[in-house]
Amino acid sequence: TTFGLLYSKMLAKKGKVLYLNLEPFSGLAERLGFREDGNLSDVLYYIKERKETVFHYIQTWVENHDGLYILPPVLVQSDIGALEEEDWNWFFSELVGKSDYDVIVVELSNSMRDMQVGFQECSKLLVPSLRDYSSAVKIEELKKYLEKTGQQKCLSVMEILYLPKVNAWGNEEELWSCMNEEYTEYLTALVEKEQE
């Protein structure tokens, strides 16, 4: 989550970026101080109803955090699991096709009934990992899953990231200033590579 936010913030220096966190317990409401009215749970309801006005509500509830647009995450975990594959398909295709964001960063969650849905519209699949045996095995399982489910496109755009350590943070001010020099250089290089 820290990587997703800081990476999105770096991208936001180059264009309009929306960050969506689909984790059931992200902890972001407390740490980023989101207002209580309007969040991803409300958007998920409109997705289920196939409301064409879902983007109006996204724009109404999205918050600008120092140049990065963030839709407050769900407050109830079961809201994410309530959507079916076709609901996610509709939402992601509509989001990519109709929104005015230059980049949409989505932090996927295994609370989704079928995670492969989230991969279908991705132009890049970034997978942060540790450099240990357990993490390496998990990455191999992910690759096999993508192969077995016919998602070769995802494999071709997947990049495993071995992130430098970053300082801990507890609120928004600490988040934007938590990067040490090594992490800043790493993210800058990653974003510059994306722009090529």
C-alpha positions as CSV (number, residue, x, y, z in Angstrom):
1,T,0.0,0.0,0.0
2,T,2.8,2.4,0.8
3,F,4.4,1.6,-2.5
4,G,1.1,2.0,-4.4
5,L,0.5,5.4,-2.9
6,L,4.0,6.7,-3.3
7,Y,4.2,5.3,-6.9
8,S,0.9,7.0,-7.7
9,K,2.1,10.2,-6.2
10,M,5.2,10.2,-8.4
11,L,3.0,9.5,-11.5
12,A,0.7,12.3,-10.5
13,K,3.6,14.7,-11.2
14,K,3.2,13.8,-14.9
15,G,-0.6,13.6,-15.2
16,K,-4.0,13.0,-13.6
17,V,-3.9,9.8,-11.5
18,L,-6.6,7.9,-9.6
19,Y,-5.6,5.5,-6.9
20,L,-8.1,2.7,-6.0
21,N,-7.4,0.4,-3.0
22,L,-9.5,-2.8,-3.1
23,E,-8.1,-4.2,0.1
24,P,-10.8,-5.1,2.7
25,F,-8.8,-3.6,5.6
26,S,-6.5,-1.1,4.2
27,G,-6.2,1.1,7.3
28,L,-6.3,4.2,5.0
29,A,-9.4,5.8,6.4
30,E,-7.6,6.4,9.7
31,R,-4.2,7.3,8.4
32,L,-5.3,9.6,5.5
33,G,-8.3,11.1,7.3
34,F,-11.0,10.5,4.7
35,R,-14.4,12.1,5.2
36,E,-17.1,9.6,6.1
37,D,-19.6,10.3,3.3
38,G,-19.0,8.5,0.1
39,N,-16.5,5.8,-0.5
40,L,-15.8,2.7,-2.6
41,S,-18.6,0.9,-0.9
42,D,-21.1,3.4,-2.3
43,V,-19.5,3.0,-5.8
44,L,-19.7,-0.8,-5.6
45,Y,-23.5,-0.5,-5.1
46,Y,-23.8,1.6,-8.2
47,I,-21.6,-0.9,-10.1
48,K,-23.9,-3.7,-9.0
49,E,-26.9,-1.7,-10.3
50,R,-25.0,-0.9,-13.6
51,K,-25.7,2.8,-13.1
52,E,-24.1,4.8,-15.9
53,T,-23.8,7.6,-13.3
54,V,-21.2,5.7,-11.4
55,F,-18.5,8.1,-12.7
56,H,-20.4,11.1,-11.4
57,Y,-20.3,9.5,-7.9
58,I,-16.6,8.7,-8.2
59,Q,-15.9,12.3,-9.1
60,T,-18.1,13.4,-6.2
61,W,-16.4,11.2,-3.6
62,V,-12.8,11.2,-4.8
63,E,-10.4,13.2,-2.7
64,N,-7.5,15.2,-3.9
65,H,-4.5,14.4,-1.7
66,D,-1.7,16.8,-2.7
67,G,-2.3,16.2,-6.5
68,L,-3.2,12.5,-6.2
69,Y,-6.9,11.5,-6.5
70,I,-7.9,8.8,-4.1
71,L,-11.3,7.2,-3.8
72,P,-11.8,6.4,-0.1
73,P,-11.7,2.6,0.4
74,V,-14.5,0.3,1.6
75,L,-15.5,0.3,5.2
76,V,-17.2,-3.1,5.0
77,Q,-15.0,-6.0,3.8
78,S,-18.0,-8.0,2.4
79,D,-18.8,-5.2,-0.1
80,I,-15.8,-6.2,-2.3
81,G,-16.8,-9.9,-2.3
82,A,-20.4,-9.1,-3.2
83,L,-19.5,-8.2,-6.8
84,E,-19.5,-11.0,-9.5
85,E,-17.0,-11.3,-12.3
86,E,-19.3,-9.5,-14.8
87,D,-19.7,-6.6,-12.3
88,W,-15.9,-6.1,-12.2
89,N,-15.6,-6.6,-15.9
90,W,-18.2,-3.8,-16.5
91,F,-16.6,-1.5,-14.0
92,F,-13.0,-1.8,-15.2
93,S,-13.9,-1.5,-18.9
94,E,-16.1,1.5,-18.1
95,L,-13.5,3.1,-15.9
96,V,-10.7,2.7,-18.5
97,G,-13.0,3.8,-21.4
98,K,-14.8,6.7,-19.9
99,S,-12.7,8.3,-17.2
100,D,-10.4,11.3,-17.8
101,Y,-7.5,10.0,-15.7
102,D,-4.2,9.5,-17.4
103,V,-3.3,6.6,-15.1
104,I,-5.4,4.5,-12.8
105,V,-3.5,2.6,-10.1
106,V,-5.5,-0.3,-8.6
107,E,-4.3,-2.2,-5.6
108,L,-6.0,-5.6,-6.1
109,S,-7.3,-7.8,-3.3
110,N,-8.0,-11.5,-2.9
111,S,-11.4,-10.4,-1.5
112,M,-12.5,-10.2,-5.1
113,R,-14.2,-13.4,-6.1
114,D,-12.1,-13.7,-9.2
115,M,-8.8,-11.7,-9.2
116,Q,-8.1,-12.4,-12.8
117,V,-10.9,-9.9,-13.7
118,G,-8.8,-7.1,-12.2
119,F,-5.9,-8.1,-14.5
120,Q,-7.7,-7.9,-17.8
121,E,-7.5,-4.2,-18.3
122,C,-4.0,-3.8,-16.9
123,S,-1.3,-2.3,-19.1
124,K,1.2,-3.0,-16.3
125,L,1.1,-5.5,-13.5
126,L,3.5,-4.5,-10.7
127,V,4.1,-7.1,-8.0
128,P,6.2,-6.0,-5.0
129,S,8.1,-8.9,-3.4
130,L,10.7,-9.7,-0.8
131,R,13.9,-11.5,-1.8
132,D,13.3,-14.8,0.1
133,Y,12.3,-18.3,-0.7
134,S,8.7,-18.0,0.5
135,S,8.1,-14.9,-1.7
136,A,9.8,-16.5,-4.7
137,V,7.4,-19.6,-4.4
138,K,4.4,-17.3,-4.2
139,I,5.5,-15.5,-7.4
140,E,5.9,-18.7,-9.2
141,E,2.4,-19.8,-8.2
142,L,1.0,-16.5,-9.5
143,K,2.8,-17.0,-12.8
144,K,1.3,-20.5,-13.1
145,Y,-2.1,-19.2,-12.3
146,L,-1.9,-16.7,-15.0
147,E,-0.7,-19.3,-17.5
148,K,-3.4,-21.8,-16.6
149,T,-6.2,-19.1,-16.9
150,G,-5.0,-18.0,-20.3
151,Q,-3.6,-14.7,-19.2
152,Q,-0.4,-14.5,-21.2
153,K,-0.9,-10.8,-21.7
154,C,-0.6,-10.3,-18.0
155,L,2.5,-12.3,-17.9
156,S,4.0,-10.1,-20.6
157,V,3.3,-6.9,-18.6
158,M,4.1,-8.3,-15.2
159,E,7.1,-6.9,-13.4
160,I,8.4,-8.2,-10.0
161,L,9.7,-5.3,-7.8
162,Y,12.2,-5.7,-5.0
163,L,11.6,-2.5,-3.2
164,P,14.1,-0.7,-0.9
165,K,13.1,-0.2,2.7
166,V,10.9,2.8,3.4
167,N,10.3,4.6,6.7
168,A,7.1,3.9,8.6
169,W,4.3,6.4,8.5
170,G,1.1,7.0,10.5
171,N,-0.5,10.0,8.7
172,E,-0.6,11.7,5.4
173,E,2.2,14.2,6.2
174,E,4.4,11.4,7.3
175,L,3.5,9.3,4.2
176,W,4.6,12.0,1.7
177,S,7.9,12.6,3.6
178,C,8.7,9.0,4.5
179,M,10.8,8.2,1.5
180,N,14.5,7.9,2.0
181,E,17.0,8.8,-0.7
182,E,17.3,5.2,-2.0
183,Y,13.5,4.8,-2.2
184,T,13.1,8.1,-4.0
185,E,15.7,7.2,-6.6
186,Y,14.0,3.8,-7.1
187,L,10.6,5.3,-7.7
188,T,12.0,8.0,-9.9
189,A,13.7,5.5,-12.1
190,L,10.6,3.3,-12.2
191,V,8.4,6.2,-13.3
192,E,10.9,7.4,-15.9
193,K,11.0,3.9,-17.3
194,E,7.1,4.0,-17.6
195,Q,7.4,7.2,-19.6
196,E,9.7,5.7,-22.3
